[in-house]
Structure formats: C-alpha cells, structure tokens
C-alpha cells in the first residue's frame, strides 16, 4: 500500500515523533513534491539533521527529503528553469569571500560575479585578475543541496545502496536534460512548448526521452514506510541498508520492495 496523503499523528506516539510529524507536514504542504522550493526542502533538511537520535523514522524522513529535492530539481529542469535547477545541483548556497590582508569577510551574491560585487577596481583587466587571485580566498560554507544530501546519506552507511544510486543517477539525468535543452537553444518553457508543437511525433518522443519526467511514486512509498516506522519501533525499512541492525536482529527486507525501488523511474 502506498500513502499519497499526509501522515496522521498516532495516539501514544513517543514525544520525539512530534518533530517528524511537523517537518513532514511542512514537506507536504504544497500537495505535491514537484511544487516545493529549494528553501522549503533546505529548511526541512536542517531541522531533521538537528533532531536527536538515530532511529529509522529520522533516516526515512531524510531519505524522503532527498527524494523531494531530486523531484523538484528535475521538475525545474523540465520547465526550463535553468538557474533554479542548477541551484539544487551545482551552485553553492553560500560562499564567503575573505581577504588575505585581513578585514571583514562578506557573503558572495549567489547569482552574481565576485568581480562585480567587489567593484570595478577588481574587474576586467589582467592586472585586476592577478590582484584578485593574490588577495582573496573563496570558501564554500554551504554546498549545493542535492550533492550534500547524497553525500550525507551515503557516508552514514544507513541508507540502501539502491537509493544512493537512484540519487546519483537522477542528478546525472538532470544535468543531461539541462545540457540537451541548452544545446537545443531553448530559452524557456514557452519556447520548449512551441518547438514541441512544431516537431513530428518521433521528434517529440525523442525530446521527452531527454527530459527528466520524474515520477512521484517512490516519494509516496517512502512516506508509507515512514508512517509504518512510527507505528512499529521494530520496523525494518526497505530504504535502509541491509547492514542496519535494530536490536539484536538484522533488518528483514522485502525483495519485492527492493525490486520496485530498483525499477522505479526517478
């Protein structure tokens, strides 16, 4: 069974589950993971990372947030929102500019050039470029969200390798879709729609195969397992690693669930 609606709080649930209900509620407030923003996913991720404990429910919520980020970025790519999709994938959320001569550090404008931000004295000429490289350090203090999520889940050893592979392959598909649209010289979603209308059926099928068109079924399947983990303290999730041990028993995993995860489109 797949849960497509919000989680329901259960009578007698431990107090630690309240935060998970609240965060998951924020995640589901738009009604579809495809409509979330980077800031919403980032805020939910940060709150979940701050939760104490190392239980199944916390890890499933982190996994669901990573899936939401993947779906969001893919939807932005398919909508020709190049900059917003790139923010999820490659553009650091925060870079600090530090002068090697001392002085006040400043935050780089995310979608601007450092030379523009520091003023005309730093821009344009070779002499200025040499002065810039000699006098300024750039420190990434908040990396892009999707690579951060993937690395965190992978390094934890708690998440099923199939899901990690799903995240990695999904990010490559997003990058490929953005490259295809840029190579086709698509400006925005209206331009894409017009080009599709003017194309033959076979050409439209080819374009569709180059886009992400991610499916939400895994997102809702994770929600289903999150719900079950909150009702059963010994629940073994199909999204967690086989090496995860709860109590004295190894995780009992469903081969059917693993097969569905492996075959499900991102």
DRENDO-1510 file (C-alpha; in Angstrom, 1 decimal, always signed):
<recs>
REC; n; res; u; v; w
REC; 1; UNK; +0.0; +0.0; +0.0 .
REC; 2; UNK; +1.2; +3.5; -0.9 .
REC; 3; UNK; +0.2; +6.5; +1.2 .
REC; 4; UNK; -0.5; +9.5; -1.0 .
REC; 5; UNK; -1.7; +11.8; +1.7 .
REC; 6; UNK; -0.1; +13.4; +4.8 .
REC; 7; UNK; +1.0; +11.4; +7.8 .
REC; 8; UNK; -1.5; +11.1; +10.5 .
REC; 9; UNK; -0.4; +11.5; +14.1 .
REC; 10; UNK; -0.9; +8.4; +16.2 .
REC; 11; UNK; -2.2; +8.2; +19.7 .
REC; 12; UNK; +0.6; +7.1; +22.1 .
REC; 13; UNK; +3.4; +8.1; +19.7 .
REC; 14; UNK; +6.6; +9.0; +21.5 .
REC; 15; UNK; +7.3; +12.7; +22.0 .
REC; 16; UNK; +10.3; +12.5; +19.7 .
REC; 17; UNK; +7.9; +11.8; +16.8 .
REC; 18; UNK; +6.2; +15.2; +17.1 .
REC; 19; UNK; +9.1; +16.9; +15.3 .
REC; 20; UNK; +9.0; +14.4; +12.5 .
REC; 21; UNK; +5.2; +14.9; +12.0 .
REC; 22; UNK; +5.7; +18.7; +11.9 .
REC; 23; UNK; +8.6; +18.5; +9.4 .
REC; 24; UNK; +6.8; +16.1; +7.2 .
REC; 25; UNK; +3.7; +18.3; +7.3 .
REC; 26; UNK; +5.8; +21.2; +6.0 .
REC; 27; UNK; +7.1; +18.9; +3.3 .
REC; 28; UNK; +3.6; +18.0; +2.2 .
REC; 29; UNK; +2.0; +21.5; +2.5 .
REC; 30; UNK; +2.1; +22.1; -1.3 .
REC; 31; UNK; +0.3; +18.8; -2.0 .
REC; 32; UNK; +3.0; +17.7; -4.5 .
REC; 33; UNK; +6.7; +17.3; -4.1 .
REC; 34; UNK; +7.1; +18.7; -7.6 .
REC; 35; UNK; +5.9; +22.1; -6.3 .
REC; 36; UNK; +8.4; +22.5; -3.5 .
REC; 37; UNK; +11.1; +25.2; -3.4 .
REC; 38; UNK; +14.8; +24.8; -2.5 .
REC; 39; UNK; +14.3; +26.9; +0.6 .
REC; 40; UNK; +11.5; +24.7; +1.9 .
REC; 41; UNK; +13.4; +21.5; +1.3 .
REC; 42; UNK; +16.6; +23.0; +2.8 .
REC; 43; UNK; +14.7; +24.2; +5.9 .
REC; 44; UNK; +13.1; +20.8; +6.5 .
REC; 45; UNK; +16.5; +19.1; +6.0 .
REC; 46; UNK; +18.3; +21.3; +8.5 .
REC; 47; UNK; +15.5; +20.7; +11.1 .
REC; 48; UNK; +15.7; +17.0; +10.6 .
REC; 49; UNK; +19.5; +16.9; +10.9 .
REC; 50; UNK; +19.2; +18.7; +14.2 .
REC; 51; UNK; +16.9; +16.0; +15.7 .
REC; 52; UNK; +18.5; +13.8; +18.3 .
REC; 53; UNK; +18.6; +10.1; +18.0 .
REC; 54; UNK; +19.4; +7.8; +15.1 .
REC; 55; UNK; +16.1; +6.0; +14.6 .
REC; 56; UNK; +14.5; +4.6; +11.5 .
REC; 57; UNK; +11.9; +7.4; +11.3 .
REC; 58; UNK; +14.6; +10.1; +11.2 .
REC; 59; UNK; +16.5; +8.4; +8.5 .
REC; 60; UNK; +13.4; +7.8; +6.4 .
REC; 61; UNK; +12.5; +11.5; +6.7 .
REC; 62; UNK; +16.0; +12.4; +5.5 .
REC; 63; UNK; +15.6; +10.0; +2.6 .
REC; 64; UNK; +12.2; +11.4; +1.7 .
REC; 65; UNK; +13.6; +14.9; +1.7 .
REC; 66; UNK; +16.4; +13.9; -0.6 .
REC; 67; UNK; +13.8; +12.3; -2.9 .
REC; 68; UNK; +11.8; +15.5; -2.8 .
REC; 69; UNK; +14.9; +17.6; -3.7 .
REC; 70; UNK; +15.5; +15.3; -6.7 .
REC; 71; UNK; +11.9; +15.6; -7.9 .
REC; 72; UNK; +12.0; +19.3; -7.5 .
REC; 73; UNK; +15.2; +19.8; -9.4 .
REC; 74; UNK; +14.0; +17.5; -12.2 .
REC; 75; UNK; +10.8; +19.4; -12.5 .
REC; 76; UNK; +12.6; +22.7; -12.7 .
REC; 77; UNK; +14.9; +21.3; -15.4 .
REC; 78; UNK; +11.9; +20.1; -17.4 .
REC; 79; UNK; +10.3; +23.6; -17.0 .
REC; 80; UNK; +13.5; +25.2; -18.4 .
REC; 81; UNK; +14.2; +26.9; -15.1 .
REC; 82; UNK; +17.9; +26.5; -15.7 .
REC; 83; UNK; +19.2; +28.6; -12.8 .
REC; 84; UNK; +16.8; +27.1; -10.2 .
REC; 85; UNK; +17.6; +23.6; -11.2 .
REC; 86; UNK; +21.3; +24.4; -11.2 .
REC; 87; UNK; +21.0; +25.8; -7.7 .
REC; 88; UNK; +19.9; +22.3; -6.5 .
REC; 89; UNK; +22.7; +20.6; -8.4 .
REC; 90; UNK; +25.9; +22.7; -8.6 .
REC; 91; UNK; +25.5; +26.3; -7.3 .
REC; 92; UNK; +26.7; +26.5; -3.7 .
REC; 93; UNK; +24.1; +28.0; -1.3 .
REC; 94; UNK; +26.7; +30.2; +0.3 .
REC; 95; UNK; +30.3; +31.3; -0.5 .
REC; 96; UNK; +32.3; +33.5; +1.9 .
REC; 97; UNK; +34.7; +36.0; +0.3 .
REC; 98; UNK; +37.8; +36.5; +2.6 .
REC; 99; UNK; +40.6; +39.0; +2.1 .
REC; 100; UNK; +44.1; +37.6; +2.7 .
REC; 101; UNK; +45.1; +41.0; +4.0 .
REC; 102; UNK; +42.5; +40.8; +6.8 .
REC; 103; UNK; +39.4; +42.8; +7.1 .
REC; 104; UNK; +35.7; +42.0; +7.0 .
REC; 105; UNK; +34.5; +38.8; +5.2 .
REC; 106; UNK; +31.5; +39.1; +3.0 .
REC; 107; UNK; +28.9; +36.7; +1.5 .
REC; 108; UNK; +29.0; +36.3; -2.2 .
REC; 109; UNK; +25.8; +37.1; -4.0 .
REC; 110; UNK; +24.7; +33.7; -5.2 .
REC; 111; UNK; +23.8; +34.6; -8.8 .
REC; 112; UNK; +26.4; +37.3; -9.3 .
REC; 113; UNK; +30.1; +37.6; -10.2 .
REC; 114; UNK; +32.6; +38.2; -7.4 .
REC; 115; UNK; +34.3; +40.9; -9.5 .
REC; 116; UNK; +31.0; +42.8; -9.9 .
REC; 117; UNK; +30.3; +42.5; -6.2 .
REC; 118; UNK; +33.8; +43.8; -5.2 .
REC; 119; UNK; +33.6; +46.8; -7.5 .
REC; 120; UNK; +35.1; +47.9; -10.8 .
REC; 121; UNK; +38.6; +48.0; -9.4 .
REC; 122; UNK; +38.6; +44.2; -9.4 .
REC; 123; UNK; +37.0; +43.7; -12.9 .
REC; 124; UNK; +38.1; +43.4; -16.5 .
REC; 125; UNK; +41.8; +43.8; -16.7 .
REC; 126; UNK; +44.6; +41.1; -16.3 .
REC; 127; UNK; +46.2; +43.2; -13.6 .
REC; 128; UNK; +42.9; +43.2; -11.6 .
REC; 129; UNK; +42.6; +39.4; -12.1 .
REC; 130; UNK; +46.1; +38.9; -10.7 .
REC; 131; UNK; +45.3; +41.2; -7.8 .
REC; 132; UNK; +42.1; +39.3; -7.2 .
REC; 133; UNK; +43.7; +35.8; -7.1 .
REC; 134; UNK; +46.5; +37.1; -4.9 .
REC; 135; UNK; +44.3; +38.8; -2.4 .
REC; 136; UNK; +41.0; +36.9; -1.9 .
REC; 137; UNK; +40.0; +33.4; -0.8 .
REC; 138; UNK; +36.6; +31.9; -1.5 .
REC; 139; UNK; +35.2; +29.4; +1.0 .
REC; 140; UNK; +32.1; +27.3; +0.2 .
REC; 141; UNK; +30.3; +27.3; +3.5 .
REC; 142; UNK; +27.0; +25.8; +2.3 .
REC; 143; UNK; +27.4; +23.4; -0.7 .
REC; 144; UNK; +24.5; +22.8; -3.2 .
REC; 145; UNK; +21.7; +20.8; -1.6 .
REC; 146; UNK; +21.4; +17.6; -3.7 .
REC; 147; UNK; +25.2; +16.7; -3.6 .
REC; 148; UNK; +25.2; +17.5; +0.2 .
REC; 149; UNK; +22.2; +15.2; +0.8 .
REC; 150; UNK; +23.7; +12.4; -1.3 .
REC; 151; UNK; +27.0; +12.6; +0.5 .
REC; 152; UNK; +25.3; +12.7; +3.9 .
REC; 153; UNK; +23.2; +9.6; +3.2 .
REC; 154; UNK; +26.0; +7.7; +1.6 .
REC; 155; UNK; +28.5; +8.3; +4.3 .
REC; 156; UNK; +26.0; +7.4; +7.0 .
REC; 157; UNK; +26.0; +3.7; +6.0 .
REC; 158; UNK; +22.4; +3.6; +6.9 .
REC; 159; UNK; +20.8; +4.0; +3.5 .
REC; 160; UNK; +20.2; +1.3; +0.9 .
REC; 161; UNK; +22.8; +1.4; -1.9 .
REC; 162; UNK; +20.0; +1.2; -4.4 .
REC; 163; UNK; +18.6; +4.5; -3.2 .
REC; 164; UNK; +22.0; +6.2; -3.2 .
REC; 165; UNK; +22.4; +5.0; -6.8 .
REC; 166; UNK; +19.0; +6.4; -7.6 .
REC; 167; UNK; +20.0; +9.8; -6.3 .
REC; 168; UNK; +23.3; +9.8; -8.2 .
REC; 169; UNK; +21.7; +8.7; -11.5 .
REC; 170; UNK; +18.9; +11.2; -11.1 .
REC; 171; UNK; +21.3; +14.0; -10.7 .
REC; 172; UNK; +23.1; +12.9; -13.9 .
REC; 173; UNK; +19.8; +12.8; -15.7 .
REC; 174; UNK; +19.0; +16.4; -14.6 .
REC; 175; UNK; +22.4; +17.6; -15.8 .
REC; 176; UNK; +21.9; +15.8; -19.2 .
REC; 177; UNK; +18.4; +17.3; -19.5 .
REC; 178; UNK; +19.8; +20.8; -18.9 .
REC; 179; UNK; +22.6; +20.2; -21.4 .
REC; 180; UNK; +20.1; +19.0; -24.0 .
REC; 181; UNK; +17.8; +22.0; -23.6 .
REC; 182; UNK; +20.7; +24.4; -23.8 .
REC; 183; UNK; +22.1; +22.6; -26.8 .
REC; 184; UNK; +18.6; +22.9; -28.5 .
REC; 185; UNK; +18.8; +26.6; -27.7 .
REC; 186; UNK; +15.6; +26.5; -25.6 .
REC; 187; UNK; +15.0; +29.8; -23.8 .
REC; 188; UNK; +12.1; +29.0; -21.5 .
REC; 189; UNK; +9.1; +26.6; -21.1 .
REC; 190; UNK; +7.0; +28.6; -23.7 .
REC; 191; UNK; +9.8; +28.2; -26.2 .
REC; 192; UNK; +10.0; +24.5; -25.5 .
REC; 193; UNK; +6.2; +24.1; -25.9 .
REC; 194; UNK; +6.3; +25.9; -29.3 .
REC; 195; UNK; +9.2; +23.8; -30.5 .
REC; 196; UNK; +7.5; +20.6; -29.4 .
REC; 197; UNK; +4.3; +21.6; -31.2 .
REC; 198; UNK; +6.3; +22.2; -34.4 .
REC; 199; UNK; +8.0; +18.8; -34.2 .
REC; 200; UNK; +7.0; +15.5; -35.5 .
REC; 201; UNK; +5.7; +12.7; -33.3 .
REC; 202; UNK; +9.0; +10.9; -33.4 .
REC; 203; UNK; +10.9; +14.1; -32.6 .
REC; 204; UNK; +8.6; +14.8; -29.6 .
REC; 205; UNK; +9.2; +11.3; -28.3 .
REC; 206; UNK; +12.9; +11.9; -28.6 .
REC; 207; UNK; +12.7; +15.2; -26.7 .
REC; 208; UNK; +10.6; +13.5; -24.0 .
REC; 209; UNK; +13.3; +10.8; -23.6 .
REC; 210; UNK; +15.9; +13.5; -23.0 .
REC; 211; UNK; +13.9; +15.2; -20.2 .
REC; 212; UNK; +13.6; +14.1; -16.6 .
REC; 213; UNK; +9.9; +13.4; -16.2 .
REC; 214; UNK; +10.5; +12.1; -12.7 .
REC; 215; UNK; +7.7; +10.0; -11.1 .
REC; 216; UNK; +6.5; +10.6; -7.5 .
REC; 217; UNK; +5.7; +7.0; -6.6 .
REC; 218; UNK; +8.9; +6.4; -4.6 .
REC; 219; UNK; +8.3; +9.7; -2.7 .
REC; 220; UNK; +5.0; +8.4; -1.6 .
REC; 221; UNK; +6.3; +4.9; -0.9 .
REC; 222; UNK; +8.9; +6.4; +1.5 .
REC; 223; UNK; +6.0; +8.2; +3.2 .
REC; 224; UNK; +4.3; +4.9; +3.6 .
REC; 225; UNK; +7.4; +3.4; +5.2 .
REC; 226; UNK; +7.8; +6.4; +7.4 .
REC; 227; UNK; +4.2; +6.0; +8.6 .
REC; 228; UNK; +4.9; +2.3; +9.5 .
REC; 229; UNK; +8.1; +3.1; +11.3 .
REC; 230; UNK; +6.2; +5.5; +13.6 .
REC; 231; UNK; +3.7; +2.8; +14.5 .
REC; 232; UNK; +6.3; +0.0; +15.0 .
REC; 233; UNK; +9.5; +0.5; +16.8 .
REC; 234; UNK; +11.0; -2.6; +15.2 .
REC; 235; UNK; +10.0; -1.7; +11.6 .
REC; 236; UNK; +12.7; -2.6; +9.0 .
REC; 237; UNK; +12.5; -0.3; +6.1 .
REC; 238; UNK; +13.4; -1.3; +2.5 .
REC; 239; UNK; +15.1; +2.0; +2.1 .
REC; 240; UNK; +17.7; +1.3; +4.8 .
REC; 241; UNK; +20.9; -0.6; +4.4 .
REC; 242; UNK; +21.0; -4.3; +5.0 .
REC; 243; UNK; +23.8; -3.7; +7.4 .
REC; 244; UNK; +21.4; -1.7; +9.7 .
REC; 245; UNK; +20.7; -3.6; +12.8 .
REC; 246; UNK; +17.8; -2.9; +15.2 .
REC; 247; UNK; +18.1; -4.6; +18.5 .
REC; 248; UNK; +19.7; -8.0; +18.0 .
REC; 249; UNK; +18.2; -8.8; +14.7 .
REC; 250; UNK; +19.4; -7.8; +11.2 .
REC; 251; UNK; +16.9; -5.9; +9.0 .
REC; 252; UNK; +14.4; -8.1; +7.4 .
REC; 253; UNK; +13.9; -6.7; +3.9 .
REC; 254; UNK; +11.4; -7.3; +1.2 .
REC; 255; UNK; +12.9; -8.4; -2.1 .
REC; 256; UNK; +9.7; -7.1; -3.8 .
REC; 257; UNK; +10.2; -3.7; -2.3 .
REC; 258; UNK; +13.9; -3.6; -3.4 .
REC; 259; UNK; +12.9; -4.6; -6.9 .
REC; 260; UNK; +10.3; -1.9; -7.1 .
REC; 261; UNK; +12.9; +0.7; -5.9 .
REC; 262; UNK; +15.5; -0.5; -8.4 .
REC; 263; UNK; +13.0; -0.4; -11.3 .
REC; 264; UNK; +11.0; +2.7; -10.4 .
REC; 265; UNK; +11.8; +5.7; -12.6 .
REC; 266; UNK; +13.3; +8.7; -10.8 .
</recs>
